Amino acid sequence: GLNKIKKENWVSKFNLLGEVHLNDNTFQMNKVSASGWKYSRMNLCIKCGSTSGNIYTEMMGGFNSDGSSVIYAHGKTDDGRDDFSQKVEVPWENREDATTLESIGDMCFIQIGLEKTESGKVFYQKFLSEYDAIAYLNDHLHDGDKVYVSGTLKYSVYNGTTQVKKAINKITIYTPRSDDEEFKPYARFTQSVLLNNCSASLKEANKESGTMPVNAKVLDYVKEIDGVLIKGQYPFSMSFEYKLDLTNETLCKAIYKKLFEVKSGWTQITFNGEFVESGAAVNVTLDDVSDDIKGLIKAGIYTEEEVLRSVVGNGNRERKMVLLKPIIITLGNDDNKISTVAKFENRYSDEDLEIDLGVSEADFDNATPIEDGDEMDWLNLV
């Protein structure tokens, strides 16, 4: 019953180019939770143009006030590549120690390039902890800054609905390559998905939007779901849309056959896509709030700020992840290289993806942890 789902060739990342939009809720600095965890949090809005709208990205990090915190990281090989098998535990007070940091793999760091050298080259600050990165961003990020933002898509379930968070690991100031380069914001992602024979049907394509709904599964590390310990990969149900030229029926059928037709089990395929999050309610006022909620403010149950924040958080926004094209990867070794669509048929069976939610804590203590070769998921075990 224990979760033995392994991930291979799995990608889950986002890339944005847009304008920073700072507001009163962007930074929450040095909060302390009931358990004595001291943390900072950044909920950063990036304006990514008319198609994608306002994209919210985030970063959060902190430490135990008793000084017991440890940062889980990994080392690197002699030639400087990340070595996931070489686990490193960095005590909180050593997180900025130059000698310690020299031996740590690049992928463990949050990289922020908001300053330039005298010659105009972007200069990167590297942080092992989100907590320090947020403090730096709080000092150096300005409203209207044009930036590239990239990071990892993280999935979770809230009230039965899968939610996607965009966790930042890199921010770089945008520099036009020439004086006449046009600033063209975008909001892109690359995501591996699992499809079965019920995931997509051309019959359900929407003629107005030119898209076909795709009901897929995505894997992500999760500690628990509904209070049940998982501590492993979990198959989240997720709705995407695939963009099609519906005027060309022959082409649509060919694409469907190539990408979405699944004979048995679950096919894994990695797509590039774009976020579409239109109509973001940024300037919400109390006029947008119902009378009964105003009553809660009057009664002192909620502050005005808390209400407005939650309205902005779940405003009437369209949120779509539109799949555009499958990515092409190169397989094989130097003598025998082949470029192919990143598609793996029958990667999992139905049984592989079934998770027993009746597992006891004791089973975990006796279980051997699963390592994913190319994954950093064990970093989430904290």
C-alpha positions as CSV (number, residue, x, y, z in Angstrom):
1,G,0.0,0.0,0.0
2,L,3.0,2.3,0.4
3,N,3.5,4.9,-2.3
4,K,6.1,3.5,-4.8
5,I,5.5,5.9,-7.7
6,K,8.8,6.8,-9.2
7,K,9.2,9.7,-11.6
8,E,11.4,9.7,-14.7
9,N,12.0,12.3,-17.4
10,W,9.5,14.5,-15.4
11,V,9.4,18.3,-15.9
12,S,7.3,20.8,-14.0
13,K,8.5,24.4,-14.4
14,F,7.4,27.9,-15.4
15,N,9.0,30.9,-17.1
16,L,7.6,34.4,-17.0
17,L,8.6,37.7,-18.5
18,G,6.6,40.7,-17.2
19,E,6.3,43.7,-15.0
20,V,6.4,43.6,-11.2
21,H,3.3,44.8,-9.5
22,L,3.9,45.5,-5.8
23,N,1.1,46.0,-3.4
24,D,0.5,45.9,0.4
25,N,0.3,42.1,0.4
26,T,3.4,41.4,-1.7
27,F,5.7,41.1,1.3
28,Q,4.9,39.7,4.7
29,M,8.1,40.0,6.7
30,N,9.2,38.2,9.9
31,K,6.0,36.7,11.0
32,V,6.0,34.2,13.8
33,S,3.7,31.1,13.8
34,A,2.2,29.6,17.0
35,S,5.0,26.9,17.0
36,G,7.7,29.6,17.1
37,W,8.6,29.3,13.4
38,K,9.8,32.7,12.1
39,Y,9.1,33.2,8.4
40,S,8.7,35.7,5.6
41,R,6.5,35.3,2.6
42,M,6.3,36.9,-0.8
43,N,3.3,36.8,-3.0
44,L,4.5,38.5,-6.2
45,C,2.3,39.6,-9.0
46,I,3.8,39.7,-12.4
47,K,1.9,41.4,-15.2
48,C,2.4,39.2,-18.2
49,G,0.5,40.9,-21.0
50,S,-3.0,40.8,-22.4
51,T,-3.2,37.0,-23.0
52,S,-1.8,35.7,-19.8
53,G,-2.9,38.5,-17.5
54,N,-1.5,38.8,-13.9
55,I,0.4,35.8,-12.7
56,Y,0.9,35.3,-9.0
57,T,4.2,33.7,-8.0
58,E,5.4,33.0,-4.5
59,M,8.3,32.3,-2.1
60,M,8.2,31.5,1.6
61,G,10.8,30.5,4.1
62,G,11.8,30.6,7.7
63,F,13.5,29.0,10.6
64,N,12.8,27.7,14.1
65,S,13.5,30.4,16.7
66,D,15.2,27.9,18.9
67,G,18.1,27.7,16.4
68,S,17.5,24.0,15.4
69,S,16.8,24.6,11.7
70,V,18.6,22.8,9.0
71,I,18.7,23.4,5.3
72,Y,18.6,20.2,3.2
73,A,20.8,20.5,0.1
74,H,23.0,18.3,-2.1
75,G,26.6,18.5,-3.3
76,K,28.3,18.6,-6.7
77,T,30.6,16.4,-8.7
78,D,34.2,17.3,-9.3
79,D,33.3,18.9,-12.6
80,G,30.7,21.1,-10.9
81,R,27.5,19.3,-11.8
82,D,24.7,18.8,-9.2
83,D,25.1,15.5,-7.4
84,F,21.7,14.5,-5.9
85,S,23.1,11.4,-4.2
86,Q,25.4,13.5,-2.1
87,K,23.1,14.9,0.6
88,V,24.2,17.9,2.7
89,E,22.6,19.2,5.8
90,V,23.5,22.9,6.4
91,P,22.9,24.2,9.9
92,W,20.9,27.4,9.8
93,E,23.8,29.6,11.1
94,N,26.1,28.3,8.3
95,R,23.8,29.1,5.5
96,E,25.9,32.1,4.3
97,D,29.3,30.6,5.1
98,A,31.4,30.8,1.9
99,T,33.3,27.5,2.5
100,T,30.1,25.6,3.1
101,L,28.4,27.0,0.0
102,E,31.3,26.2,-2.3
103,S,30.5,22.5,-2.1
104,I,26.8,22.8,-2.7
105,G,25.1,22.1,-6.1
106,D,23.8,25.1,-8.1
107,M,20.2,23.8,-8.1
108,C,20.0,24.3,-4.4
109,F,20.3,28.1,-4.7
110,I,17.7,30.8,-5.4
111,Q,19.4,33.1,-7.8
112,I,18.5,36.8,-8.0
113,G,20.0,39.1,-10.6
114,L,18.6,42.6,-10.0
115,E,21.8,44.5,-9.9
116,K,24.4,45.1,-12.7
117,T,28.1,45.5,-12.7
118,E,29.7,48.7,-14.0
119,S,30.0,47.1,-17.4
120,G,26.3,46.5,-17.4
121,K,26.4,42.7,-16.8
122,V,23.8,41.3,-14.5
123,F,25.2,40.3,-11.2
124,Y,23.6,37.3,-9.4
125,Q,23.1,37.0,-5.6
126,K,22.7,33.4,-4.5
127,F,20.7,32.4,-1.5
128,L,20.3,29.0,0.1
129,S,17.2,30.0,2.1
130,E,14.0,31.6,0.7
131,Y,14.0,33.6,4.0
132,D,17.1,35.5,3.0
133,A,16.1,35.8,-0.7
134,I,12.8,37.5,0.3
135,A,14.7,40.0,2.5
136,Y,16.9,40.9,-0.4
137,L,13.9,41.2,-2.8
138,N,12.1,43.4,-0.3
139,D,15.0,45.8,-0.6
140,H,15.7,45.6,-4.3
141,L,12.5,45.0,-6.2
142,H,10.5,48.0,-7.4
143,D,7.0,48.4,-8.8
144,G,7.2,48.3,-12.6
145,D,10.5,46.5,-12.8
146,K,10.7,44.3,-15.9
147,V,11.9,40.8,-14.9
148,Y,12.2,37.2,-15.9
149,V,10.9,34.9,-13.2
150,S,11.3,31.1,-13.3
151,G,10.7,28.2,-10.9
152,T,8.8,25.1,-10.1
153,L,5.1,24.3,-10.4
154,K,3.9,22.8,-7.1
155,Y,0.6,20.9,-6.8
156,S,-1.7,20.5,-3.8
157,V,-5.3,19.7,-3.1
158,Y,-7.6,22.2,-1.3
159,N,-11.3,21.4,-0.7
160,G,-11.1,18.6,-3.4
161,T,-9.7,21.0,-6.0
162,T,-6.1,20.7,-7.3
163,Q,-4.2,24.0,-6.9
164,V,-1.0,25.1,-8.6
165,K,1.6,27.2,-6.9
166,K,4.4,28.9,-8.8
167,A,7.4,28.6,-6.5
168,I,10.2,31.0,-7.6
169,N,13.9,29.9,-7.8
170,K,15.2,32.6,-10.1
171,I,14.5,36.3,-10.9
172,T,16.5,38.3,-13.4
173,I,16.2,41.9,-14.5
174,Y,15.1,42.2,-18.1
175,T,17.7,43.9,-20.4
176,P,16.8,44.6,-24.0
177,R,19.4,43.3,-26.4
178,S,19.1,46.3,-28.6
179,D,17.5,49.8,-28.4
180,D,14.6,48.8,-30.6
181,E,13.8,45.5,-29.0
182,E,10.1,45.3,-28.2
183,F,9.2,44.2,-24.7
184,K,7.0,41.2,-25.2
185,P,5.8,39.7,-21.9
186,Y,4.8,36.0,-21.7
187,A,3.8,33.4,-19.1
188,R,5.0,29.9,-20.2
189,F,5.3,26.5,-18.5
190,T,6.6,23.1,-19.3
191,Q,4.7,20.2,-17.6
192,S,4.8,16.5,-17.9
193,V,1.3,15.0,-17.7
194,L,-0.2,11.5,-17.6
195,L,-3.0,10.6,-20.0
196,N,-5.3,7.6,-20.2
197,N,-8.0,6.6,-22.7
198,C,-10.5,8.9,-21.0
199,S,-8.3,12.0,-20.8
200,A,-9.3,13.8,-24.0
201,S,-11.8,13.6,-26.9
202,L,-12.0,15.7,-30.0
203,K,-15.8,15.6,-29.6
204,E,-15.4,17.9,-26.6
205,A,-13.4,20.5,-28.4
206,N,-14.7,24.0,-27.9
207,K,-15.2,25.8,-31.3
208,E,-15.2,29.3,-29.7
209,S,-11.9,29.0,-27.9
210,G,-10.3,26.5,-30.3
211,T,-9.3,24.2,-27.4
212,M,-9.9,20.6,-26.4
213,P,-10.2,19.9,-22.6
214,V,-7.5,17.5,-21.3
215,N,-8.1,15.8,-18.0
216,A,-4.7,14.6,-16.9
217,K,-2.8,13.5,-13.8
218,V,0.4,15.2,-12.6
219,L,2.8,13.8,-10.1
220,D,4.2,15.8,-7.2
221,Y,5.7,15.1,-3.9
222,V,3.2,15.4,-1.0
223,K,3.6,14.9,2.7
224,E,-0.1,14.2,3.4
225,I,-3.5,14.5,1.9
226,D,-6.6,15.0,4.1
227,G,-4.5,14.2,7.2
228,V,-3.3,10.9,5.7
229,L,0.5,10.6,5.3
230,I,1.7,10.0,1.8
231,K,5.3,11.1,1.9
232,G,5.8,10.3,-1.8
233,Q,4.6,11.1,-5.3
234,Y,0.9,11.7,-5.6
235,P,-1.2,11.7,-8.8
236,F,-3.1,14.9,-8.8
237,S,-6.1,15.3,-11.2
238,M,-5.6,18.4,-13.3
239,S,-7.5,20.0,-16.1
240,F,-5.6,21.5,-19.1
241,E,-6.7,22.7,-22.5
242,Y,-5.0,21.8,-25.8
243,K,-5.0,24.4,-28.6
244,L,-6.2,23.2,-31.9
245,D,-6.9,24.6,-35.4
246,L,-10.4,23.3,-35.6
247,T,-10.9,24.5,-39.2
248,N,-8.6,21.7,-40.3
249,E,-10.3,18.4,-39.3
250,T,-7.7,16.2,-40.9
251,L,-4.9,17.8,-39.0
252,C,-6.8,17.7,-35.7
253,K,-7.3,14.0,-36.1
254,A,-3.7,13.4,-36.9
255,I,-2.6,15.4,-33.8
256,Y,-5.1,13.6,-31.6
257,K,-3.8,10.2,-32.8
258,K,-0.2,11.2,-32.3
259,L,-0.5,12.8,-28.9
260,F,-3.7,11.9,-27.1
261,E,-4.7,8.4,-28.3
262,V,-3.9,6.0,-25.4
263,K,-4.5,2.3,-25.9
264,S,-3.8,1.1,-22.4
265,G,-2.4,2.3,-19.1
266,W,-1.1,5.8,-18.7
267,T,1.1,7.6,-21.3
268,Q,3.5,10.3,-20.0
269,I,4.0,13.3,-22.3
270,T,5.7,16.6,-21.6
271,F,4.2,19.8,-23.1
272,N,5.1,23.4,-23.4
273,G,2.2,25.7,-22.7
274,E,1.0,29.1,-21.6
275,F,-1.0,30.4,-18.6
276,V,-4.2,32.3,-19.3
277,E,-5.4,34.2,-16.2
278,S,-7.5,37.0,-17.4
279,G,-9.5,39.7,-15.5
280,A,-7.3,39.6,-12.4
281,A,-9.1,41.6,-9.7
282,V,-6.2,43.7,-8.5
283,N,-7.9,47.0,-7.4
284,V,-10.6,45.5,-5.2
285,T,-12.5,47.8,-2.8
286,L,-15.1,47.2,-0.2
287,D,-17.8,48.0,-2.9
288,D,-16.9,44.6,-4.3
289,V,-17.8,42.8,-1.1
290,S,-21.3,41.5,-0.1
291,D,-23.2,43.0,2.8
292,D,-22.9,40.0,5.0
293,I,-19.1,40.1,4.7
294,K,-19.2,43.8,5.5
295,G,-21.1,42.8,8.6
296,L,-18.3,40.5,9.6
297,I,-15.9,43.4,9.4
298,K,-18.2,45.5,11.5
299,A,-18.4,42.8,14.1
300,G,-14.6,42.7,14.2
301,I,-14.4,39.1,13.1
302,Y,-12.4,40.0,10.0
303,T,-10.3,43.1,9.3
304,E,-10.9,45.0,6.1
305,E,-7.4,44.0,4.9
306,E,-8.0,40.3,5.4
307,V,-11.3,40.4,3.4
308,L,-9.8,42.3,0.5
309,R,-6.8,40.0,0.4
310,S,-9.1,36.9,0.2
311,V,-11.2,38.6,-2.5
312,V,-8.1,39.3,-4.6
313,G,-7.0,35.7,-3.9
314,N,-10.1,34.1,-5.3
315,G,-11.6,36.8,-7.5
316,N,-13.6,35.8,-10.5
317,R,-10.6,34.9,-12.6
318,E,-10.3,32.5,-15.4
319,R,-7.3,30.3,-14.8
320,K,-6.2,28.1,-17.6
321,M,-3.1,26.1,-18.4
322,V,-3.2,25.8,-22.2
323,L,-1.0,23.1,-23.7
324,L,0.6,24.2,-27.0
325,K,3.2,21.7,-28.2
326,P,4.9,18.5,-26.9
327,I,8.6,19.1,-26.2
328,I,11.3,17.2,-28.2
329,I,14.1,15.4,-26.4
330,T,17.2,13.6,-27.4
331,L,17.6,10.0,-26.2
332,G,20.5,7.6,-26.4
333,N,24.2,8.0,-26.2
334,D,26.7,9.8,-28.5
335,D,26.9,7.0,-31.1
336,N,23.2,6.5,-31.3
337,K,21.2,9.7,-30.7
338,I,17.6,10.1,-31.6
339,S,15.4,13.2,-31.3
340,T,11.8,12.3,-30.4
341,V,8.7,13.7,-28.7
342,A,8.9,13.4,-24.9
343,K,6.2,10.7,-24.9
344,F,6.4,7.4,-23.0
345,E,3.6,5.0,-23.5
346,N,2.4,2.7,-20.8
347,R,4.6,4.4,-18.2
348,Y,2.2,3.5,-15.4
349,S,-0.7,1.0,-15.0
350,D,-3.9,1.9,-13.1
351,E,-2.5,-0.1,-10.2
352,D,0.7,1.9,-10.1
353,L,-1.2,5.1,-9.5
354,E,-3.5,3.7,-6.8
355,I,-2.7,5.0,-3.4
356,D,-3.8,3.3,-0.3
357,L,-5.0,6.1,2.0
358,G,-5.2,3.7,5.0
359,V,-1.5,3.5,5.8
360,S,-0.3,3.9,9.3
361,E,2.6,6.0,10.6
362,A,4.4,2.8,11.6
363,D,4.4,1.6,8.0
364,F,6.4,4.7,7.1
365,D,8.9,4.3,9.8
366,N,9.7,0.8,8.5
367,A,9.6,1.7,4.8
368,T,12.7,2.5,2.8
369,P,12.4,5.9,1.3
370,I,12.2,6.2,-2.5
371,E,14.8,8.2,-4.2
372,D,14.1,9.8,-7.6
373,G,17.3,10.0,-9.5
374,D,16.7,13.2,-11.3
375,E,14.4,14.8,-8.7
376,M,15.0,17.1,-5.8
377,D,11.8,15.9,-4.0
378,W,13.6,14.7,-0.9
379,L,14.3,18.4,-0.3
380,N,10.6,18.6,0.6
381,L,10.8,16.0,3.3
382,V,11.5,18.7,6.0
